[in-house]
Amino acid sequence: MTELRFIQIDAFADRPFTGNPAAVMPLDAWLPDETLQAIALENNLSETAFTIPDESGAADYELRWFTPTLEVALCGHATLASGHVLLGDMERIRFRTRKSGILELARDGDGYAMSLPAYTPAPKALPWVISGLGAAPVETLWHDEWYAMVITSPSAASDVVSRVFVPGAGIDEDPVTGSAHSVLVPYWAARLGRSHAMTFFQASKRGGHLTGRLDGDRVILGGCCVTVIEGTMRI
């Protein structure tokens, strides 16, 4: 029987039971993909992040993310959680990913600043999305890297409020979605004319706060993490 380190983090949260929970499982070497997927299904969280030391020299760790049903190309909250677990005495950490390049996370006050790719959505008719909303949106947009259903608007309590639904990846509603803000930050920076950080609230049942700003072709997200579980998984 193999014992694996297991840490569960509430990401984009300043107290337990808020934000988005992610499992982080540091490995010495990759397990078979079917084993990684089975572990993610067992954890039954929106994401389980797996890391191994990066031997290429390009980053500190390799990083992959799995929902209960599939591997995804980008996950923000589980990247934040992975940095929270692995940063140690370092000021910043770099992750090499398979489809989203190098992602970097650095200490920023009581939390972290995380660099993700920026994706600019374009107007597109989405009748199948509108039919499921029960309301008429002001506009609908699409980016070919993004497969989730994101609903967003300006807010009085923060600059932007959103909700994110990813049923195709086994997640009916995601609590707080860092990767969705790779699309939301460029969109709202342009619409609101903002060059500095904006405040975002994802209005799920758990809820989560984060900041975001556009930096060239990168989105810089700010947020905090709370460790809620540490233990061992035996497989």
C-alpha positions in Angstrom: 0.0 0.0 0.0 1.3 3.4 -1.0 1.0 6.4 1.3 0.5 9.9 -0.3 0.6 13.3 1.5 -2.8 15.0 1.3 -3.5 18.7 2.1 -6.9 20.3 1.7 -6.9 24.1 1.3 -9.7 26.6 1.1 -8.4 29.0 -1.6 -9.5 32.6 -2.1 -10.6 32.4 1.5 -9.6 34.1 4.8 -11.4 31.7 7.1 -12.4 28.0 6.9 -15.5 26.9 5.0 -15.4 29.8 2.5 -13.6 30.1 -0.9 -13.0 27.0 -3.0 -11.6 23.8 -1.5 -8.8 22.1 -3.4 -6.8 19.0 -2.6 -3.0 19.3 -3.0 -1.0 16.1 -3.3 2.8 16.5 -3.8 4.3 13.5 -5.5 7.9 12.4 -6.2 7.0 11.1 -9.6 3.8 10.9 -11.7 1.4 8.1 -11.0 -0.5 6.6 -14.0 -3.2 9.0 -15.3 -6.0 6.6 -14.4 -4.7 6.6 -10.8 -4.6 10.4 -10.6 -8.2 10.6 -12.0 -9.3 7.9 -9.5 -7.8 10.0 -6.6 -9.5 13.1 -7.8 -12.9 11.3 -8.0 -12.3 9.9 -4.5 -11.5 13.4 -3.2 -14.7 14.7 -4.9 -13.6 18.3 -4.9 -13.8 20.7 -7.9 -10.0 20.2 -8.3 -7.2 18.0 -7.0 -3.7 19.4 -7.8 -0.8 17.1 -8.2 2.8 18.3 -8.3 6.3 16.7 -8.8 9.7 18.5 -8.7 10.5 20.0 -12.1 13.7 18.5 -13.5 13.7 20.7 -16.6 15.1 23.8 -14.8 12.2 25.9 -16.1 10.3 25.9 -12.9 10.2 24.6 -9.3 7.5 22.1 -9.8 5.4 20.5 -12.5 1.6 20.9 -11.9 -1.5 19.1 -13.1 -5.2 19.5 -12.1 -8.0 17.0 -12.2 -11.7 17.4 -11.5 -13.7 14.3 -10.5 -14.2 13.5 -14.2 -11.3 14.9 -16.2 -7.9 16.7 -16.4 -8.2 20.5 -17.1 -5.9 22.9 -18.9 -5.9 25.6 -16.3 -7.1 25.9 -12.7 -6.5 29.1 -10.6 -7.6 28.2 -7.1 -5.8 24.9 -7.0 -2.6 26.7 -8.3 -3.0 29.2 -5.4 -3.5 26.3 -3.0 -0.4 24.5 -4.4 1.7 27.6 -3.9 0.4 27.9 -0.3 1.5 24.4 0.4 4.9 24.4 -1.3 6.2 27.9 -1.0 7.9 27.3 2.3 10.7 29.9 2.9 10.7 31.1 -0.7 9.2 34.4 -1.7 7.9 33.1 -5.1 7.4 29.8 -6.8 7.0 28.7 -10.4 4.9 25.9 -11.8 5.4 24.3 -15.3 2.0 23.2 -16.7 1.2 21.1 -19.8 -1.2 23.5 -21.5 -1.0 26.9 -19.7 2.8 27.5 -19.7 4.6 28.7 -16.6 2.5 30.0 -13.7 4.1 32.0 -10.9 2.9 32.8 -7.4 4.5 35.2 -4.9 3.9 36.4 -1.4 1.8 39.6 -1.2 1.1 40.8 2.3 -1.0 38.3 4.1 -1.9 36.5 0.9 -0.5 35.8 -2.6 -0.3 37.3 -6.0 -0.7 34.8 -8.8 0.1 35.2 -12.6 -2.1 33.5 -15.1 -2.6 33.8 -18.8 -5.0 36.6 -20.0 -7.7 35.6 -22.4 -9.8 38.2 -24.2 -13.3 37.1 -25.0 -15.2 38.2 -28.2 -18.9 38.7 -28.8 -20.7 35.6 -29.9 -24.3 34.5 -30.0 -24.8 31.7 -27.5 -28.5 30.7 -27.7 -28.0 27.5 -25.8 -26.5 29.4 -22.9 -29.3 32.1 -22.9 -32.0 29.4 -22.9 -30.6 28.0 -19.6 -30.4 31.4 -17.9 -34.0 32.3 -17.7 -33.0 36.0 -18.3 -31.8 38.0 -21.2 -28.1 39.0 -20.9 -26.8 42.4 -22.0 -24.2 40.6 -24.2 -22.7 37.1 -24.6 -19.0 36.5 -25.2 -16.8 33.5 -25.9 -13.2 32.4 -25.9 -12.1 29.1 -27.4 -10.0 28.2 -24.4 -12.9 28.5 -22.0 -15.7 25.9 -21.7 -17.4 27.0 -18.5 -20.6 29.1 -18.2 -19.7 32.4 -16.6 -22.4 34.9 -15.6 -21.1 38.4 -14.5 -22.1 41.9 -13.8 -21.0 45.1 -12.0 -21.6 45.1 -8.3 -22.2 47.6 -5.5 -20.2 45.6 -2.9 -17.3 44.9 -5.2 -16.3 46.0 -8.7 -17.5 42.8 -10.3 -19.7 39.8 -9.2 -19.8 36.5 -11.0 -21.0 32.9 -10.9 -19.4 30.0 -12.7 -21.0 26.7 -13.8 -18.9 23.8 -15.3 -21.2 20.8 -15.6 -19.1 19.4 -18.5 -16.3 18.8 -16.0 -18.5 17.4 -13.3 -18.9 20.7 -11.4 -22.4 22.0 -11.3 -21.3 25.4 -9.7 -17.7 26.1 -8.9 -17.3 28.1 -5.6 -14.5 30.4 -6.7 -12.8 30.0 -10.1 -9.4 31.6 -10.6 -9.2 30.5 -14.2 -12.5 32.2 -15.1 -10.9 35.5 -14.0 -8.3 35.0 -16.8 -11.3 36.0 -19.0 -13.1 38.3 -16.6 -10.2 40.6 -15.7 -9.4 41.5 -19.4 -13.1 42.0 -20.1 -13.8 44.2 -17.1 -10.5 46.1 -17.3 -11.5 47.2 -20.8 -15.2 47.9 -20.0 -14.5 49.8 -16.8 -11.3 51.5 -18.1 -9.3 50.1 -15.1 -5.5 49.8 -15.2 -5.2 49.1 -11.4 -6.6 46.2 -9.4 -10.3 45.5 -9.3 -12.2 43.7 -6.6 -14.2 40.5 -7.6 -16.7 38.5 -5.7 -17.9 35.0 -6.8 -21.4 34.7 -5.5 -21.6 30.9 -4.9 -23.0 29.5 -1.7 -19.5 29.5 -0.1 -18.5 32.8 -1.8 -15.0 34.1 -2.4 -13.2 37.4 -2.7 -10.2 38.1 -4.9 -8.5 41.0 -6.7 -7.4 41.1 -10.3 -5.5 43.4 -12.6 -4.3 43.1 -16.2 -0.5 43.2 -16.7 0.2 42.9 -20.5 -0.7 39.4 -21.5 -1.0 38.2 -17.9 -3.7 38.4 -15.3 -2.5 39.0 -11.7 -4.9 37.6 -9.1 -4.7 38.2 -5.4 -6.1 36.0 -2.7 -5.6 34.2 0.6 -5.6 30.5 1.6 -6.5 28.6 4.7 -5.3 25.0 5.4 -8.2 22.9 6.7 -7.0 19.3 6.5 -3.6 17.5 6.5 -3.3 13.8 6.3 -2.3 10.7 4.3 -4.1 8.9 1.5 -3.4 5.2 1.2 -3.8 3.6 -2.2 
